[in-house]
């Protein structure tokens, strides 16, 4: 049980505090918080339904993992991983078709569409905020980073199928797995914690 682990961690912290001197500073922190994961979101399916991802079989609603079923000559965006979206860029992807001004137009379209997506079952927004990769990532490999990162609303998360690059028929489903909690939400919704044995400021 989760409560048992809180007790165990409290015991560990108590033992550490016994060895902390009067001039020592003890910090306990996390880089994120946690929340329930109730609804699993198929990002590639959303891209498909919005005309940005095409499958090889005309009229098909489902596609295999690892992006195997995607028709790259007609696909402008795809998702793999937990909330990353890539444009099918010419010069980066092997069969990229997106280039020039279309890149920014597509990013704007995807951001607007996902930020306005409402889950009809609960009348809640699926996405709290979209982040542009250029604003999130830095360094020599930034050109290979996702073009967009989804800041999911609490309770929503990229499906296992999305993580593997699959395209299920549905858009959103109830999360029925035992993995019922997550930290992969918009960071502003799951703040980390910081405990200290003395004032820091």
Buried (B, 14 or more C-beta within 10 A) or exposed (E): EEEEEEEEEEEEEEEEEEEEEEEEEEEEEEEBBBBEBBBBBBBBBBBBEBEBBBBBEEEBEBBBBEBEBBBBEBBBBBBBBBBBBBBBBBEBBEEBBBEEEBBEEBBEBBBEBBBEBEBEEEEBBBBBBBBBBEEEBEEEEEEEBBBBBBBBBBBBBBBBBBBBBBBBEEBBBEBEEEEEEBBBBBBEBBEEEEEEEEEEE
